[in-house]
Amino acid sequence: MWEALALTAALCQVLRNTVMKRLGHELDEYMAVWGRFTFLLPFAALFVLWHGPPQIKPGFVWACLLFAVCQIISTMALSKALKLSPISMVTALWKVSLLVLVGLGYVTLKEKPDVLGVAGILISMSGVYLLNVQRAHISWWAPLAVLFTDRGLRYTLLAALFFAPSVITIKWAMQLSDPYMGTLGGYLAASVLVTPVVLVTSRRYFVAIPRHWMAFVSFGLFAALTTVIQGHAYLLTLSSYVEAVKQVEILFALGIGVLMFGEKQKAREIAPGAIVMLAGVVLLSLAA
């Protein structure tokens, strides 16, 4: 069950990122981040009304605030990284976040992956790394070597380090309420905290919102679906397992690129990484 939820969340995440990339180019990355946090809220509120308000346990507000801080830093850093460095290099290096998530999940939520689960996570990460370095025609060590010279990849590392605590804190908020209220509370806090920043950096772009209303609305819908669906998966198994399976989003993204944008992909460059990645997913399914 959780595998299907994770795969569905990965597909919604690709659609969300497609809209985010478009808005980032047409407006700027700060508006894209603000739009993701803010336009998600009406859909999250509708989910809460539809399901009914849950019992909220002590600590919920703190979980939402901590999630908001970690999510803002991670998302802003990733937006900067994608603007400064090639996406293949950023994607390959960003997957170090999974290792941080395994360690942080063990310390905070007492999530203990077994040997098969750890193997699945590592193999899945290797598949993503292999796929990206082959597509970029670079060496295995290139994304690590340029850490010392490329500012964009240093932003990537910052994004990876804060992504793991954002997963832990949103799962904590959902455990103290439910996936719907956890999504609403977490992103309400994120929207409130990031809005003053965007008013300083991108005030001139707010007049463009009516012109891009359809993009912002679809952005919010896909963002809400991603968080709610993956939240249900988080509550069924280890958060690191869910995030490892969600790495198949890169295969969905390649497929969308071929179908919607005519981006041709060479099968011999994609196949090895895709096969390794899917083998990791199979191991994770067996471990869970």
C-alpha positions as CSV (number, residue, x, y, z in Angstrom):
1,M,0.0,0.0,0.0
2,W,2.7,2.5,1.0
3,E,4.6,1.8,-2.2
4,A,1.6,2.8,-4.3
5,L,1.2,6.0,-2.2
6,A,4.9,6.9,-2.6
7,L,4.8,6.4,-6.4
8,T,1.6,8.5,-6.7
9,A,3.3,11.2,-4.6
10,A,6.3,11.1,-6.8
11,L,4.2,11.7,-9.9
12,C,2.4,14.6,-8.3
13,Q,5.7,16.0,-7.2
14,V,7.0,15.9,-10.8
15,L,3.9,17.8,-11.9
16,R,4.4,20.3,-9.1
17,N,8.0,20.8,-10.0
18,T,7.1,21.3,-13.7
19,V,4.9,24.2,-12.8
20,M,7.4,25.5,-10.3
21,K,10.1,25.6,-12.9
22,R,7.9,27.5,-15.3
23,L,6.9,30.1,-12.7
24,G,10.6,30.4,-11.6
25,H,11.6,31.3,-15.1
26,E,8.6,33.7,-15.8
27,L,8.7,35.4,-12.4
28,D,11.5,34.4,-10.0
29,E,12.5,31.6,-7.7
30,Y,11.2,33.4,-4.6
31,M,7.7,33.8,-6.0
32,A,7.7,30.2,-7.1
33,V,8.5,29.1,-3.5
34,W,5.9,31.5,-2.0
35,G,3.3,30.2,-4.6
36,R,4.0,26.6,-3.6
37,F,3.5,27.3,0.1
38,T,0.5,29.7,-0.2
39,F,-1.6,28.2,-3.0
40,L,-1.4,24.8,-1.4
41,L,-3.4,26.1,1.6
42,P,-7.0,26.3,0.1
43,F,-6.7,22.7,-1.1
44,A,-5.3,21.5,2.3
45,A,-8.1,23.3,4.1
46,L,-10.7,21.6,1.8
47,F,-9.1,18.2,2.6
48,V,-9.4,19.0,6.4
49,L,-13.1,20.0,6.0
50,W,-13.8,16.9,3.9
51,H,-12.1,14.5,6.3
52,G,-13.1,16.3,9.5
53,P,-10.8,18.1,12.0
54,P,-8.7,15.6,13.9
55,Q,-7.7,15.6,17.5
56,I,-4.6,17.8,17.8
57,K,-2.0,16.7,20.3
58,P,0.5,18.8,22.3
59,G,3.5,19.8,20.3
60,F,1.7,20.2,17.0
61,V,2.4,24.0,16.7
62,W,6.1,23.5,17.4
63,A,6.3,20.7,14.8
64,C,4.7,23.0,12.2
65,L,7.1,25.9,13.0
66,L,10.2,23.7,12.9
67,F,9.0,22.2,9.6
68,A,8.4,25.7,8.2
69,V,11.9,26.9,9.0
70,C,13.6,23.7,7.5
71,Q,11.3,23.6,4.5
72,I,12.0,27.3,3.7
73,I,15.7,26.9,3.9
74,S,15.8,23.7,1.9
75,T,13.5,24.9,-0.8
76,M,15.2,28.3,-1.2
77,A,18.6,26.7,-1.3
78,L,17.5,24.2,-3.9
79,S,16.0,27.0,-6.1
80,K,19.3,28.8,-5.9
81,A,21.2,25.6,-6.8
82,L,19.0,24.9,-9.8
83,K,19.6,28.5,-11.0
84,L,23.4,28.3,-10.6
85,S,24.2,24.7,-11.6
86,P,23.2,22.1,-14.1
87,I,20.2,20.1,-13.0
88,S,21.9,16.7,-13.5
89,M,24.7,17.7,-11.1
90,V,22.3,19.2,-8.5
91,T,20.0,16.1,-8.6
92,A,22.9,13.7,-8.2
93,L,24.4,15.5,-5.2
94,W,21.1,16.3,-3.5
95,K,20.4,12.6,-2.9
96,V,22.8,12.7,0.0
97,S,19.7,14.0,1.8
98,L,18.5,10.4,2.1
99,L,21.6,9.4,4.2
100,V,20.9,12.3,6.5
101,L,17.3,11.3,6.7
102,V,18.2,7.7,7.7
103,G,20.4,9.0,10.6
104,L,18.0,11.7,11.7
105,G,15.0,9.3,11.5
106,Y,16.8,6.9,13.8
107,V,17.7,9.6,16.4
108,T,14.4,11.4,16.5
109,L,11.6,9.0,15.4
110,K,13.4,5.8,16.3
111,E,13.0,4.6,12.8
112,K,15.3,1.6,12.4
113,P,15.7,0.3,8.8
114,D,16.9,-3.3,8.6
115,V,19.8,-4.5,6.5
116,L,17.6,-5.1,3.4
117,G,16.1,-1.6,3.8
118,V,19.5,0.1,4.0
119,A,20.6,-1.8,1.0
120,G,17.5,-0.7,-0.9
121,I,18.1,2.9,0.0
122,L,21.8,2.8,-1.1
123,I,21.0,1.0,-4.3
124,S,18.2,3.4,-5.1
125,M,20.5,6.4,-4.5
126,S,23.2,4.8,-6.7
127,G,20.7,4.5,-9.5
128,V,19.8,8.1,-9.3
129,Y,23.5,9.1,-9.2
130,L,24.4,6.8,-12.1
131,L,21.5,8.1,-14.2
132,N,22.4,11.7,-13.8
133,V,26.2,11.4,-14.3
134,Q,25.7,9.3,-17.4
135,R,23.2,11.8,-18.9
136,A,25.5,14.7,-18.1
137,H,28.5,12.8,-19.6
138,I,30.6,13.5,-16.4
139,S,32.7,11.3,-14.2
140,W,31.4,9.7,-11.0
141,W,33.5,12.1,-8.9
142,A,32.5,15.3,-10.7
143,P,29.6,16.4,-8.5
144,L,31.8,15.9,-5.4
145,A,34.9,17.5,-6.9
146,V,33.2,20.7,-7.9
147,L,31.8,21.2,-4.4
148,F,34.9,23.2,-3.8
149,T,34.5,25.4,-6.9
150,D,30.7,25.6,-7.7
151,R,28.5,27.8,-5.5
152,G,25.4,26.2,-6.8
153,L,26.4,22.8,-5.5
154,R,27.1,24.2,-2.1
155,Y,23.5,25.5,-2.1
156,T,22.6,21.9,-3.1
157,L,24.4,20.5,0.0
158,L,22.6,23.1,2.2
159,A,19.2,22.0,0.7
160,A,20.0,18.4,1.3
161,L,21.0,19.0,4.9
162,F,17.7,20.8,5.7
163,F,15.4,18.5,3.6
164,A,15.8,15.6,6.1
165,P,14.6,17.6,9.1
166,S,11.7,18.9,7.1
167,V,10.6,15.3,6.4
168,I,11.0,14.4,10.1
169,T,9.1,17.5,11.3
170,I,6.2,17.2,8.9
171,K,5.8,13.5,9.8
172,W,5.8,14.5,13.5
173,A,3.1,17.1,12.8
174,M,1.0,14.4,11.1
175,Q,1.5,12.0,13.9
176,L,0.2,14.7,16.3
177,S,-2.9,15.3,14.0
178,D,-3.4,13.6,10.6
179,P,-1.9,14.0,7.1
180,Y,-4.5,16.7,6.2
181,M,-4.1,18.9,9.2
182,G,-0.3,18.3,9.3
183,T,-0.1,19.6,5.7
184,L,-2.3,22.6,6.4
185,G,-0.5,23.5,9.7
186,G,3.0,23.0,8.3
187,Y,2.5,25.0,5.2
188,L,0.5,27.8,6.9
189,A,3.5,28.4,9.1
190,A,5.8,28.2,6.1
191,S,3.7,30.7,4.1
192,V,3.5,33.1,7.0
193,L,7.3,33.0,7.6
194,V,8.3,33.3,3.9
195,T,5.8,36.1,2.9
196,P,7.9,38.9,4.4
197,V,11.0,37.7,2.6
198,V,9.1,37.6,-0.7
199,L,7.7,41.1,-0.2
200,V,11.2,42.4,0.1
201,T,12.8,40.4,-2.8
202,S,9.9,40.1,-5.3
203,R,7.2,42.6,-4.5
204,R,7.1,43.7,-8.2
205,Y,5.9,40.2,-9.3
206,F,2.7,40.1,-7.2
207,V,0.9,42.1,-9.9
208,A,1.6,39.2,-12.3
209,I,-0.4,36.6,-10.2
210,P,-3.8,37.2,-11.9
211,R,-2.1,36.6,-15.3
212,H,-0.6,33.3,-14.1
213,W,-3.6,32.3,-11.9
214,M,-4.1,28.9,-13.6
215,A,-0.4,28.0,-13.0
216,F,-0.6,29.0,-9.4
217,V,-3.8,27.1,-8.8
218,S,-2.5,23.9,-10.4
219,F,0.8,24.4,-8.5
220,G,-1.2,24.5,-5.2
221,L,-3.2,21.4,-6.1
222,F,-0.2,19.3,-7.0
223,A,1.7,20.5,-4.0
224,A,-1.2,19.6,-1.7
225,L,-1.7,16.2,-3.2
226,T,2.1,15.4,-3.0
227,T,2.2,16.3,0.7
228,V,-1.0,14.6,1.7
229,I,-0.3,11.4,-0.2
230,Q,3.2,11.0,1.0
231,G,2.0,11.8,4.5
232,H,-0.2,8.7,4.4
233,A,2.8,6.7,3.3
234,Y,5.0,8.2,6.1
235,L,2.5,6.9,8.7
236,L,2.6,3.4,7.2
237,T,6.4,2.9,7.1
238,L,9.8,4.5,7.6
239,S,10.1,8.0,6.1
240,S,13.4,7.1,4.5
241,Y,11.8,4.2,2.6
242,V,9.1,6.5,1.2
243,E,11.6,9.1,0.1
244,A,13.8,6.4,-1.5
245,V,10.9,5.1,-3.5
246,K,9.9,8.6,-4.5
247,Q,13.2,8.9,-6.4
248,V,11.5,7.3,-9.3
249,E,10.2,10.9,-9.9
250,I,13.2,11.4,-12.1
251,L,11.9,8.6,-14.5
252,F,8.5,10.3,-14.5
253,A,10.1,13.6,-15.2
254,L,12.0,12.1,-18.2
255,G,8.8,10.6,-19.5
256,I,7.0,13.9,-19.2
257,G,9.9,15.6,-21.0
258,V,9.6,13.2,-23.9
259,L,5.8,13.4,-24.2
260,M,5.2,17.1,-23.5
261,F,8.3,18.9,-24.5
262,G,9.9,16.6,-27.1
263,E,13.0,16.1,-25.1
264,K,14.8,13.1,-26.6
265,Q,16.5,10.7,-24.2
266,K,19.1,8.1,-25.2
267,A,18.0,4.7,-23.8
268,R,21.6,3.6,-23.3
269,E,22.3,6.6,-21.0
270,I,19.1,6.1,-19.0
271,A,18.7,2.3,-18.8
272,P,21.6,1.4,-16.3
273,G,20.6,4.0,-13.7
274,A,16.9,3.3,-14.1
275,I,17.4,-0.5,-13.7
276,V,19.6,0.0,-10.6
277,M,17.0,2.5,-9.1
278,L,14.1,0.1,-9.7
279,A,16.1,-2.7,-8.1
280,G,16.4,-0.6,-5.0
281,V,12.7,0.0,-5.0
282,V,12.1,-3.8,-5.1
283,L,14.4,-4.3,-2.1
284,L,12.6,-1.6,-0.1
285,S,9.3,-3.2,-0.8
286,L,10.6,-6.5,0.5
287,A,12.2,-4.8,3.5
288,A,8.9,-3.2,4.5
